[in-house]
Amino acid sequence: MNNDKMKWTDIGVVAFMYIVCGVFYYKAVHLNEEIQSYPKFTIILLFGLTTLYLLQILLAAKKNGVESGVDKVFKGFQPAQFFVSLAAVVAYVLLINFLGFYLATALFLIGLLLYLKVPYLHTAIAVAVILALVYFAFARFLGVKLPKGLIFKLLR
């Protein structure tokens, strides 16, 4: 562990992660019994890692003190980039139902990465790898049915 001071913003991250764990655990227990094990395992793992992080930052606070951290978190903040990215995420969530998961994800990634000035080759590789990972991990290995989209349902 480095000799940095604990930042109050770290406590915010920990609180947010505990809320995420709680919400997802609540949702997981309402799934069918036969498919609860993987989500529960993942949530418990995330809860454990968050708790380890909390212990690490509390030890840093005891050893080195506490600072705000806000100045470091928002250093170099670009509001236009943030709000365009946020709008892209909202549009992505809305488009999943119409275009389907794979097409909406590909368009979202391509659009956002190009907006962030990621080189074309890196964008193409990232999109291909992410879509392949999602397909093999969720659709093939776990058998998760991802949204097909209204457009593809209407074309049938």
Secondary structure, DSSP 8 states (H G I E B T S, - for coil): --S--EEHHHHHHHHHHHHHHHHHHHHHTTS-GGGSHHHHHHHHHHHHHHHHHHHHHHHHHHHH-EE--HHHHTTT--HHHHHHHHHHHHHHHHHHHHH-HHHHHHHHHHHHHHHTT--HHHHHHHHHHHHHHHIIIIIIII-------HHHHHT-
